[in-house]
Amino acid sequence: MQKKFFGISIGLITLCMVSLILASATRQELSSSTTWATGLAWDGAHLWISDSWTDKVYELDPENGNIIFSFPSPGGTPHGLAWDGTYFWNADESQKTIYKLNPATGAVISSFPSPDDGAPRGLAWDGAYLWCATGVARKIYKIDPENGAVIFSFSSPSSFPCDLAWDGVYLWNADFLENRIYKLDPTTGAVVDNFLSPRETPMGLTWDGTHLWAACPSLYSEDMIYKLDPATGTVISSFSFPATAPPTEGIFDKLVGWPLVLILCIAIVSVVGGIMNERLAALGLVGGTLAAAGVFLPWSTMGGLMEVTGWGLARGEVEIVGATFRVSVTEIYPWLVLAGGALSLISALGTLAVKTKILKGLLVIGGVLAIVGSCWGFLDFLGEPEILRVSIEYGLYLCIVGGVLALLGGAFMIGGRGKGILPVN
């Protein structure tokens, strides 16, 4: 009987781990067809948009959003886009480079580093000079298009400046974090006017001679492109990008639901099996290892710019104050931490019949902390669908401490230093 329960428990655990991997892989396949509109430009007749998930630049019909033409972007994270009347200019955040592109082929004509070696997120052309918004320094620069030399700069109006637009007199800036669009005096950077974005996470911005256009990407639904009245911010028209993209809302929730149900099933079966077989304490070792190792693996990507590990966040190795990180739903590593914490807790429940209270306590506390920590970090990141708000609250420390305690507890149990109340064969 003991072996039967033990076998069922291990079988369900294996099934759970496989299901988590398959769910993550399925999310990756589904999300690979999504878009993340980051930059807008107007060539006098059509809209052009840069997409940092497909790594392409698209020409769109402004009436309906239909794709007319596209070419690959020169870098892996294209953001700001500007049209100078002959060529396109594209700012790539991960490459920290500004590219001059042939509009017919996308071929790079020339390039130069972003100002101050920052992460460029916005571009605009004023007829003679380029304007560039960077996220690291949180500044807006007027630069020489021939060599990238900075002519003038001022601080951005808020903490997460994205794309820029030039209306002939004023500079406009979309702020991803504040969800506002600012009208700026280009000589001082002073805010002349501002209004709320028609939707959260405005990233792309351009001027067509009369109206503003704003691109607002979304993780769980289609990206939206808005035509705006620059005086009030009122939406004149809008369309989704791409116009024929199927809705993705709800897919993520459906995929992550059934692995969690399996974890609950494992817990129920493993409690019974653990009471009858002390060897289930080995799961404490497995769970603790996963929980401890998981925090050293990437938990997210910072807008495609850099991978961020739980340990790096906990140690404050990346700037997070006022920063916003893009969600990457294809990452399996947070699930690795969650699964490790779950296994630790299951092992703890399974060893409730052990007389040694200290060992039981280590497993119980370790499992609880690992789960609380991973949920605290991971679920807090998903608190807002379109963005990943990173916080170094103690959730990530709990992952580490919980994993270590579960690891020690499991090691002691395997060493035979605890004995079950019920007889074990």
N, C-alpha and C positions, 0 to 999 in steps of 0.2 A: 504493500500500500504506500509505504514511504517513497519508494522508487517511482511509483506511478504519479504521485503528486509532484515529485521533483521533476520528472520528465515533462509533465504538463506545463509546469512553471517555466522551465527553460525553453520549451517550444513556443509558448506565448511571448516570451521576451524576445526570442529571435524574430518572430513574426512582427512584433512591434518595431524592432529596429529596422527591419526590411521595409515596413510600411512608411517609416519616417524618411528613409532614403528615397523610396519611390515617390512619396509626396513632394519632396524637395525637387526631385528630377522633373516631375510633372509640372511644378510651378515654373521651373527654369524653361521648359519647352514652351509653355503658354506665354510666359512673360517675354520670350525672345521676339515675339511678334508685336510687342507694344512699342510705343514711341515716347520720347521725352523732348518736347519742343523747347529749345533753349535760346534761339536767336531769330530775329526777323529782319528782313530788308525789303525795300520797295524799289523796283527798277524802272518805274514810270508806267508800267502796265500790269505787272504781276507781283505777287508776294513771293518771297523766298524765305525758306525756313531751315535752320540747322537743327539736327536731331542727334542728341548725344547718346542715344541707345542704339540706333541703327547706324550711327556714324556716317550720315549722309546729309547732303544739302538738297532740298526739294524746291522746285518751282511750282507754285499753286495758282489756280484760277481764283481770284479774290471774290468771285460771285458765289462759289459753292465749295471751294476747298479741294477740288479735284486736282490730282497730281498731273502736271504737264511733262516734267522732266526732272531728273535727279542725277547726282554724281557723288562719289565717295568723298568724304571730308579728308583733309590731309592728316588730321590727328584723330586720336581715339575719343576725345571729349570735346567736340565742337560746341561753342557757346555763342558769343556775340557775332553778329553778321552785319555787314555794311556794304552799300553799293556806292561807288564813286562816279558813276556815269559810264565807266568802261570796264572796270574790274570789281570783283567781290573781295572783301576783306573778312577773314574769319579768325576769331580768337579761340585758341584751344587751351582749355583749363589744365589738362594733365601735362601737355607739352610745354606750357607756359610760353607759348609762341603765338605771334600774329602773322597770318599768311595772306599774301596777295594771290588771288586765284583767277584763272581763265574761266569765264562764265560758261563757255561752250563745252569744256572738258573737265573742269575742276583741277587742272594741272597747276602746280605751284610755280608762280613766276618769281617771287621773292619772299623772304620772311625775315623776321627779327624777333629777339626776345621781348617778352612782356615787360612793361615798366617795373623796375625794382624787383624783377624776377618773381613777380606775383602771379596769382591765378586769375587770368583775364576772364571776365564773364560778360562783358558788354562792349559793343563798338558802335560808333556813329561817325558819319562823314559830314563835315560842315562846308564842303566846297573847296577846301584847301588843306585841312588838317584832319587827322583821325582823333577821336576821343575814345578813351579806353577806361572801363571800370574794372577794378581788381578786387578780389575778395579778401586776400590776406591783409593788405595794407588798408583796405576799405577806403580807397581813394579813387578819384576820377582824374585822369590825365589827358592833357592835350599834347599830342605827339607828332613829330615830323614823320610823314609817311615814307620818306626816303630811307631813313635809318633807324627810326624808332626813338630818337632822342626826345626827352621830355622837355616841353616848352613851358608848361604851366601845370599846376595840379591843385586840387582842393579835396577836403574830406567829403565822403559821400554823405547824403542826408540821413542815412540809417545804416544798420550793421550788416546788411547782406545785399549790396548793390549788384544788380544783374544788367540786363541790356539797356542800351542808350538809344535815343532818337534825337534828331536835330530838325527843328521846324523853320530854320532860317534866322531866328533871333535867339531862341531859348534852347536849352538842352533839357531833355526829359530822361528820367531814370526810373526803372521798375525795381522795387525792392522785394525780394523773395520772402524775407522774414516778416516785414511789417505789412505785407499785402497792400502796398500803396504805390501810387505812381506820382513822382515828383516833377514839378516844373522848376528848372534851376536857372539862375543868372550865370552865364558861362564865364563872366569876368571875376566873380567872387565866390560862386558856389552857393549863394544864398537861395533859400527856397522861396520862389515866387508864388507858387500855388501847389496844391496836392489834392488827391482824391483817392478813395478806396478802389482797389482793383475789382473788376467785375467778378472775379473768383480768386481763391487763394493761390499762392505760389506763382505770381506773374514773373516770367523770365524773359520772354522775347518782347521787343518793342521797336516800332518803326513809325515813320511819318510819310504819308502819301501825298502831301501838299495841302491837304485840307483836314484830314483826320488822323488820329492815332490808331495803331493796330497793336494789340497785346496778345501774346501767347501765354497760356496758363496750362502747363502740363499737369497730369494727375496719375497717380500710381494705380488706382482702382477703377478709373473710368477713362473715357477718351479725353485726349488733350483738346482744349478749346482755343479758338482764335476769335478775338473780338475786335470789331470796328467801333471806335469810341469817339464821342464828341469831346474835343480837348478842353472845352470850357467847363464842362460839368462831369465828365467821366461817364455819361449816359451811354448805354450800349445801343448802337444803331443797327448792327447786325452781327451774326456770329455763325460759326460752323465748326464741326469737329475735325480734328486732324489725326490720321487721314480720314477723309470723308466717308470711306467705306469700311472703316475699322469696326469689327464686332465689339460689343460691349464686354468688358472684363470684370465688371463689378460683381462681387460675391464669389468669384472663383477661388480666391485665396482662402476665404473663410471655409468654404466647403472642403477644400483639400486638407486643411489642418485639423478639421474636426474629428475625423475618424481615427487618426493615430492616437489622439488623446483618449478616446473611448477605449481603445485597446489597452492603454496604460492602466486605466481603471480596472479592466478585466484581469489584467496581470496581478494587480494589487490584491484583488479578492482571492484569486486562486493561490497566490504565493503566500498569503497569510496562513492558509490551511497547510500548504506544503511545508512552509518554514517551521511551523510548530512541530511537525512530525519528522523533519529532517534538518539537522543543524547545518548541513553542508550548504544550504541556501545562503548562508552568510557570505559565501564567495561573491555573491552579487554586490555586497558592500565594497569589495575590492574593485570590481569592474566599474560600478557606479562612481566610486570615488575617483578612479583614474580618469574616467570620461569627464567628470565635472572639473577636475583640476586641470586636465590638458586642454579642455575646450576654451578656457578663457585666454589661452595663448594663441588661439587661431583667430583669423579675421571674423569679426562680428558684423561688419558693415563696410561700405565704401563711402568715402567722403566725396560725393558728387563725381565719382570716377577718378578723383585726383589721387587718392591714397587709400590703402587698406588700413582699417582701424581694428586692433584687437581689444578684447576686454581688459587685458592687462595694461595695454597702452593707455586706455581711457582711465583706468583706475589710478595709474601713476601720473596722470595729467600730462602725458607726453605730447598730446595734441591740443591745440587751442579749442576750447569748447564754449567759452563764455559768449553767449549771444550767437553762437554758430548753429547752423542747421545742416543736418546731414541727410542725404537722399537714402530712402529705404532700398535695400537690396533683398527682395523676397526669395532669391535663389540661394542664399547662403544657408548651408546646413549646420554651421557651427553653433549658433544659438540653440538649435535643436539637440545638438550633441550634449551641450551643457544641461539642458532640460532633461534629456533622457538619462544622463548620468545621475542627476539628482533624484529622479524618479526611482531608478534602480536602487539607489542608496536607501531611500525611504522604504521601499518594498522589503529590502533585506532587513532593515530595522524592525519592521512589523513582523517579519518571519522569525525573528530571534527574541520575541517577547517572552518565550518560555525559558530563556537563559537566566540563570540565577545571578550572574555577575552584573550588577547594576551599572557599573562604570562603563563596561563594554556596550551594554544596551544603550546607555546614554550617548556614547560617542556616535553610534550608528544613527540613533534617532535625531540627535541635534545636527549631525552632519547632513543627513538626508533632508531635513527640513530647511536648513540654511541654504543648501544647494538649490533646492526648488524655489524657495522664496527669492533668492538672489537672482537666479536666471529669469524667473518670471518678472521680477521687479525691473531688471534691465531690458529684457526683450519686449515685454508687453508695453512698457513705458515708451519705447521707441515707436511702437505702432499706435500710440495714442491719437495721432493725427494722420489720416490715411496718406496724404500727399508728401509728408516730410518725416524725417527721422530726427526727433529732438534728442540729442545725446546729453545725458546727465551723469555725473560721477557721484551720484548718491551712493550709499554704501551697498547697493545691490551687487555690484561687481566684486566687492570685497567678500560679500557673503558667499558668492560662488566659490571663491578660492578657499576660504576657511571651511565651508561646508564640505567641499571635495576632499580636503586634507583630512578632516576628522573622520569622514566616512572611509577614507582609504586606511587610516590607522585602525579604526574599529574592525573593518573587514579583515585586515592582516592579522589582528589578534584572534579573531574568531577562527580563521583558517589554521592558526597555530594551535588550536585546541585548548585555549585558555578559558573558554567558557563552556559550560555543560548545560544541555537542555533539561527541562523538568521531565519531559516525556522521553521514554527510551528511544535510542537511535541505533539502528543496526549498522 
